[in-house]
């Protein structure tokens, strides 16, 4: 009998095995990326029935988010405004701004007929997820953390994956995102822009013991007796500019931020 | 090898608690199912399993393919905001409104939770003077609002009419009445306390002076009304102060159940049942009744007594108190009754001024006259009974007057405004229907159901639900309470006030003419245009003295007008008038083997039949028999066994000419030769929920005002019916589940309950959830910070729990729990998260009580002992074990523990292995065998010409399209799908929203703890007895910490080490040493082994 198989087939099983490893790896990576909200959700940018521009209103005109989404701080749901809110500026007899613009046609029509404008939902949590806006906005989490820089978007775009893993990332390490309450709707806030003295003075004004601030900065054993010593300690630890870790750890400690990680926090 | 846990053996000589006669007899079917979490029939045999595996693979293969296609597109979801702001409306937050529900003789003050304009859940109004918990009827009434089979269109002789046609018909009747100044007009009203209604009724009487007014309620107390009027005077209402009475004797008055008395709420009574320190001060309840009621279950002394002999018992008591007129009747007393009554009355006399005797409202005038004389002799008036003077109401004729008026041809147009259904529940209803058609009477019926009266009436007008209309009521103490609409009428129904306005020509019925813009959830049309609203405001102006806007606004906000209770009556009760009634009383004969009595009582699920189409109530088990979806004849053990009956066997009961066939059930604690039938069943045409369920017991009643029918015949039929009884389902094996003791036992050792069973010998259960961050200990090895969390816990006081089903229904309403239908109930698939375990007990029975070797089988109690069985209730839901057996067996971590001590359930993770249910020692977990929410379990579908239950038809079955039922759902709770386990979560949605609300307040501070006792679970809120305490164990000021510190606190199955967060407080009874059989009462299983 001659050789049935040519020589090169000797290596075939090994080659196949290696190929399978690569293919399996590729498929896993592909699924891990393309089948998860990172890919399926981020970038979703549906056309809205009314060409409302967040970039103009919230960006250029710097309207506060809460002017329209007025109940985010009191309710689970951050509401989409009624026509009356639009008409505060655009309405006849009120601001009258561009009230004859064709872009406003649908808003005016909705007001006449009483039929709601069918806005297209961009950020949709599944039915079994009970997200609550007020729990986050009142505790130092900003709009930008979940929705991205809306102020720079002409049409709202899904900016973050909003998957369960993504939620838990922040619930486990909230200090990466916490900020003082007055900056919650300032989407371009950076920790570096804060004045260190103001930040710590605000904490002391809230009757936070100065010793605790010091231990939060530099661990057990660190001591400080007044604002100056705290500032010196912070500069030594974090450098010249205020950092997010610095702000986040202080807020987490002194506001007693303990984000729930149990199922019942979101599933009921 | 598999380890099988053996519960420690319990000595046999003590009192034992048993769930049913099947358990007592150790029947085979009971034992077979004892160890299973679901009865047999749920598991597949080998062949089926093989088949279903193949099916599964086929379907899975197909659906994976489909999934690929379906997931290509992201579904488009719209957000539809309001176009105009709605006052007070914050999307995503619920709004609370105060209102009241009408009930016979009073009002149930309520707080309604609404979500975006939809009322979803009811609770008692804590601000109201008579506020507190509410009964299950009130709790379930929100479902009636959304009943898809409610009457929606006017009908004429069974055919649908347009509103225009209905208005024309009504207008012609009004025109006719105007011509003759109402000579041919008759109006039947229910027992309503609405001042506006009364005022308009008086106006109708003025407008049509010849019109005749009648009052009719299906389960009304005509005898009581007559006696009260003669003794106290017109318009005087007795108000029982249950909280001030330390000795109560009830003559078949189920004041804790379906026969409420006008008086203080139940919690005033239960408050005096719970003691934490040694005391002699506890109230005492004596009960004489023929069957077990909730009141009988709470009694310290109870004697089963035939209902025919209740007048004799009343006479005996009166005679002992020196009422000479009662002597003749008292002398007919049977043997043994006097021996029981004498020491009881002695006790009442010893507590003069603090004692009260109550009689069931269904008894005749002579009983109520005797009771008035008794109460007068006991000095009850002005101490335990207050006499209140109500405004004079228009004179109303009785049902007998109505019959006479129709027969005499004086009434040609009859308007029925009563909630009763004349052609169904009236005495001799068939004869009445015939009379009405023979005499050519034009019946105009107003009601919410398309029942037999609605279908046969010349004109039927759909009534509005009380959550849809403006109205007002007087509570039992006279407090002026508001009824306000939560939602615009779903089907344009008219309230009684509006019908009267229509009769007066001030209102046109039906949909509003100028259609308001149909914005979703928009507020109802401006109330100023509503005629009923104007009428109520006019009445308010009279009641409050003036139409003070600020007073009106406070009234609408609080639900009642402060300080508007009735004034005290000035005249003293005229006891002499009572003697007349007594003299007229016929001597009652005790029922015998040949001539048993039939007792008709209101049902705890459908009351008098008005709640027949309410699925929650139909599925809520009867508190005593645990029967669902129908009624049955309750027969005492002696008679039951003498007749050789089997559970569910049909019997033919004949009274006079009429006979009904009904399944029989053995009822421990029921007197012999007496048959109890609950009313309200056997209706037709009311809808898929209520039609054709049970048997109509009204058929036996021929005379108005009689509920005790003597001289019945009973015949055993061969058929055995299948009944949906939940008593043997979800049973727990275990020892010392229920603990009780007498006040004496308690005074000797306050902590007796903590030593019952083997609890005295096992180490104390220390909470896992203690310790501070970083402080490591054996209990807290990770040094987790448990004290910086809320630690939820619950305590249920068995001394207070009366065993009604309000908590079950409240839980169903709050947590979107589906109903499953009778078929599924029989299979043990009831979904209710709370079950009310009912145990019977007989103390020390058998040949030799100390003989340790005696076994159940050969040492059964005699039927006579069963007749005197005691009954206790124990509500049971998930115990939230800290060391939960269910959690360790879940393969997918769908049930896990939260840092605040809840045993959490993530429905979307559950894959339905049911391991957890199998491993739960309390059998508190429920499994969704079908998609009960998507498919109506109550109907049958035809598949390939075969009739099958809708659930079993799979995708061929009918999908549920009852939009209206969906409106009732609580948006904060997931609606569960098929194949997942569910269970009590301590209303986690309420806990989470309370914590979030606190975060809104907390903002940048440390104060994270929810204010003490501000969050309540749905069951706790609904409990009329205030038996449930819930709160934060880590908050030392909270009520739960105090409750758990009680010496009566014990944990269920403590010895298995599950460390439940829910614990119970042992029940106390307060027997009178001088009573016969006192030594046997609550002989707690004093085995400390």
Interface residues (C-beta under 8 A of the other chain):
Chain A: X40 X44 X46 X71 X73 X74 X75 X76 X77 X79 X80 X81 X82 X83 X84 X110 X111 X113 X114 X115 X116 X117 X118 X119 X120 X121 X124 X126 X127 X128 X130 X132 X134 X135 X138 X139 X140 X180 X181 X206 X251 X254 X255 X256 X258 X260 X262 X263 X264 X265 X267 X268
Chain B: X74 X76 X77 X78 X79 X80 X81 X82 X83 X84 X85 X90 X91 X92 X93 X517 X518 X519 X520 X522 X785 X788 X789 X896 X897 X898 X899 X900 X902 X904 X905 X906 X907 X908 X909 X972 X973 X974 X985 X988 X989 X991 X992 X993 X996 X999 X1000 X1002 X1003 X1004 X1005 X1006 X1008
